[in-house]
Amino acid sequence: MGKTRLALERVRRGESRPDTVEVLECLGWALAAAGQARKAARLLALAEREREDMGIVLPPVDRPRHEGALEAVREALGEEGFAAAWAEGQSRDLETTVQGLPAELEEPPHPDPLPFHG
């Protein structure tokens, strides 16, 4: 994840809040593509809350990638799992999350459980 390290360096250098949110979204999209749905959902939820707080909408050029990531995450976690991860992400503190990202991203990926269909 070379791009992930580069993104984290940008955040650590104290980028502006909108830039930090953009990095979180990019990381969320990458995590969704890598099958780390729970982590992706939490980051995307935090980024959405921050965008709403700042009154900044997601640029139209990013919407297809964003929607695709959300769809993949929702499918991987199921509606209940998605809702729980999303709520957790929306309740996170931006600064604390950014500081904890290197450790969180270094954790070995845990495959998200498949929804039970019994």
Secondary structure, 3 states (H helix, E strand, C coil): CHHHHHHHHHHHCCCCHHHHHHHHHHHHHHHHHCCCHHHHHHHHHHHHHHHHHHCCCCCHHHHHHHHHHHHHHHHHHHHHHHHHHHHHHHHCCHHHHHHHHHHHHHCCCCCCCCCCCC
